[in-house]
Amino acid sequence: MDKDQKVKIAPAWEPLLQEEFAQAYFRELREKVRMAYLKDRVFPHPSRMFRAFELCAPKDVRVVILGQDPYHTPGVADGLAFSSFFKNPVPPSLENIYNEIEAEFGCVCPRTPELTHWAEQGVLLLNASLTVLAGRANSHADLGWHEFTDAVIGVVSRECDHVVFLLWGNYARQKRPLIDASKHLVLESPHPSPLSAHKGFFGNDHFKKANEYLEKNGRKSIDWC
């Protein structure tokens, strides 16, 4: 992000987030991120920093999946939570997500690491931090990203109707107070990571429940498979 240029984000999001862009914390965040890209190895590529917003307009958001931060291994982060580039192996957490989807629907998920096909259906794949230092997970958590992405969650909760929020793991579950549960569906479970998936992610039926809720409220379901 160049400190002298307008934030490059999908036009439909601009009026909803312009108050955030004008705040002092966001101006400081922009400068910290700009300097980080100049001094260090940072992921994803800056052109993909706001990719989740480019692929999913506010009016189209049907599901929000919240990650913590981008993959910190070179060549992996593509700007979408849980997603990676086609050339890469499927990340372990995404493999467990696919396993759960197959168990719920009896389908076979193509093992692609790239989740653009979800984002284009209205799944906002949002990381709480939109950047990370190479080799250092959660390294940009204190830059100000969390204040911004909390605001995004609040905007979706306020401006959209009948959205399913999938909160996996303790970190994501802390975001529940930002969501108006009277107008949205909030589903919580352990994280799909290999370290915790067997503690309640497997068998949570989140994808089936999400589709049932969307259809019940007149919204098109997601083709997870």
C-alpha positions in Angstrom: 0.0 0.0 0.0 1.5 3.3 -1.1 0.9 5.9 1.6 0.1 8.5 -1.0 -2.4 6.5 -3.0 -6.0 5.4 -2.5 -6.5 1.9 -1.0 -7.0 -0.5 -3.9 -10.0 -2.4 -3.0 -13.1 -3.6 -5.0 -15.3 -0.5 -5.7 -18.4 -2.1 -4.0 -16.6 -2.2 -0.7 -15.3 1.4 -0.8 -18.4 3.2 0.6 -18.8 0.6 3.4 -15.1 0.9 4.5 -14.3 4.5 3.7 -14.6 5.5 7.4 -12.0 2.9 8.3 -9.6 4.1 5.6 -9.9 7.6 7.0 -9.0 6.6 10.6 -5.6 7.2 12.1 -5.0 3.6 12.9 -5.4 2.7 9.2 -3.1 5.4 8.0 -0.5 4.0 10.5 -1.2 0.5 9.3 -0.6 1.4 5.7 2.7 2.9 6.5 3.8 -0.1 8.6 2.8 -2.5 5.8 4.5 -0.4 3.1 7.7 -0.4 5.1 7.5 -4.1 5.8 7.3 -4.9 2.1 10.3 -2.6 1.5 12.4 -4.1 4.2 11.3 -7.8 4.6 9.9 -10.7 2.7 6.1 -10.4 3.1 3.2 -12.5 1.9 1.0 -12.5 -0.1 2.2 -10.4 -3.0 0.8 -6.8 -2.5 -1.4 -7.2 -5.5 -3.3 -10.0 -3.7 -3.6 -8.3 -0.3 -7.3 -7.4 -0.8 -8.1 -10.4 -3.1 -10.9 -11.7 -0.9 -12.7 -8.4 -1.5 -12.1 -8.4 -5.2 -13.8 -11.8 -5.7 -16.7 -11.3 -3.4 -18.8 -8.1 -3.4 -20.8 -7.2 -0.3 -24.2 -7.9 -1.8 -23.0 -11.4 -2.8 -21.6 -12.5 0.6 -23.4 -15.6 1.8 -20.7 -17.3 3.9 -17.8 -15.8 5.9 -14.8 -18.2 6.7 -12.3 -16.5 9.0 -8.6 -17.5 9.0 -5.9 -16.1 11.2 -3.2 -14.9 8.7 -1.8 -15.8 5.3 0.5 -18.8 4.9 4.0 -17.7 5.8 5.8 -20.2 3.5 7.2 -18.8 0.2 4.9 -19.3 -2.8 1.9 -20.5 -0.8 -0.3 -17.5 0.2 -2.7 -16.4 -2.6 -4.7 -13.8 -0.7 -7.6 -16.0 0.4 -8.0 -17.7 3.7 -7.2 -21.5 3.6 -6.4 -21.2 -0.2 -3.2 -21.6 -2.2 -2.0 -21.6 -5.8 -2.9 -24.4 -8.1 0.7 -25.7 -8.4 0.9 -26.3 -4.7 -0.2 -29.3 -2.6 -3.5 -29.0 -0.7 -2.7 -27.5 2.7 -3.4 -29.9 5.6 -6.3 -27.8 7.1 -7.9 -27.6 3.6 -7.5 -31.4 3.2 -9.5 -31.8 6.4 -12.1 -29.3 5.2 -12.5 -31.4 2.0 -12.8 -34.6 4.1 -15.6 -33.1 6.1 -17.5 -31.8 3.0 -17.3 -35.3 1.5 -18.6 -36.9 4.7 -21.5 -34.5 4.8 -22.6 -34.6 1.1 -21.3 -38.0 -0.1 -19.5 -36.2 -2.9 -15.9 -36.2 -4.1 -14.1 -32.9 -3.8 -11.4 -32.2 -6.5 -8.2 -31.8 -4.5 -7.4 -28.2 -5.6 -5.6 -25.9 -3.2 -7.2 -22.9 -4.9 -10.6 -21.7 -3.6 -11.5 -19.0 -6.1 -14.6 -21.1 -7.0 -15.9 -20.6 -3.5 -15.1 -16.9 -3.4 -16.9 -16.4 -6.6 -20.0 -18.0 -5.1 -20.1 -15.6 -2.2 -17.8 -17.1 0.3 -15.7 -14.4 1.9 -12.4 -16.1 2.7 -11.1 -13.5 5.1 -7.8 -13.6 7.1 -7.7 -11.5 10.3 -4.3 -10.2 9.2 -3.9 -9.6 5.5 -0.1 -9.9 5.5 2.6 -11.9 7.3 6.4 -12.0 7.4 8.1 -15.0 5.7 8.5 -17.8 8.2 6.8 -16.0 11.1 3.2 -17.0 11.7 1.0 -14.2 13.2 3.8 -11.7 12.8 1.6 -8.9 11.6 -1.1 -9.4 14.1 -0.2 -6.2 16.0 0.1 -3.9 13.0 -3.6 -2.9 13.0 -5.0 -5.5 10.6 -7.3 -6.9 13.3 -9.0 -3.6 13.9 -9.7 -3.4 10.2 -10.9 -6.9 9.7 -13.1 -6.7 12.8 -14.7 -3.7 11.1 -15.2 -5.7 8.0 -17.0 -8.4 10.0 -19.1 -5.7 11.6 -20.0 -4.2 8.1 -21.0 -7.6 6.8 -23.1 -8.2 9.9 -24.8 -4.8 9.6 -25.2 -4.4 5.9 -25.9 -8.0 4.7 -28.8 -10.3 5.4 -28.7 -14.1 6.2 -25.0 -14.7 6.1 -23.4 -17.8 7.6 -20.3 -17.2 9.7 -18.1 -20.2 10.1 -15.9 -19.7 13.2 -13.3 -22.5 13.5 -10.9 -22.5 16.4 -10.5 -20.3 19.5 -9.2 -17.3 17.6 -12.1 -17.1 15.2 -14.7 -17.8 17.9 -13.6 -14.7 19.7 -15.2 -12.7 16.8 -18.7 -13.9 17.7 -19.6 -10.6 19.6 -19.1 -8.7 16.3 -21.9 -10.6 14.6 -25.7 -10.0 15.0 -26.9 -13.6 15.6 -30.5 -12.5 15.3 -30.1 -11.9 11.5 -27.3 -14.3 10.7 -26.3 -17.9 11.4 -23.1 -18.4 13.5 -21.5 -21.8 13.5 -18.6 -22.6 15.8 -16.2 -25.6 16.1 -12.6 -26.5 16.6 -10.2 -25.6 13.8 -9.7 -28.0 10.9 -5.9 -28.1 11.6 -4.5 -31.7 11.9 -3.9 -30.7 15.6 -7.5 -30.1 16.4 -9.8 -31.4 13.6 -10.6 -34.6 15.5 -11.7 -32.6 18.6 -15.0 -31.6 16.9 -14.4 -30.2 13.4 -15.0 -33.5 11.9 -18.7 -34.2 12.1 -19.7 -30.6 12.7 -22.0 -30.6 9.6 -21.2 -26.9 9.0 -21.4 -27.0 5.3 -24.7 -28.8 5.2 -26.1 -26.5 7.9 -24.9 -23.5 6.0 -26.7 -24.5 2.8 -29.9 -25.4 4.6 -29.9 -22.0 6.3 -29.2 -20.2 3.0 -32.0 -22.0 1.1 -34.4 -21.5 4.0 -33.8 -17.8 3.7 -34.2 -17.5 0.0 -30.5 -17.5 -0.8 -28.7 -19.8 -3.2 -26.7 -22.6 -1.5 -22.9 -23.0 -2.0 -21.5 -25.7 -4.3 -18.9 -26.9 -1.8 -17.9 -29.9 -3.9 
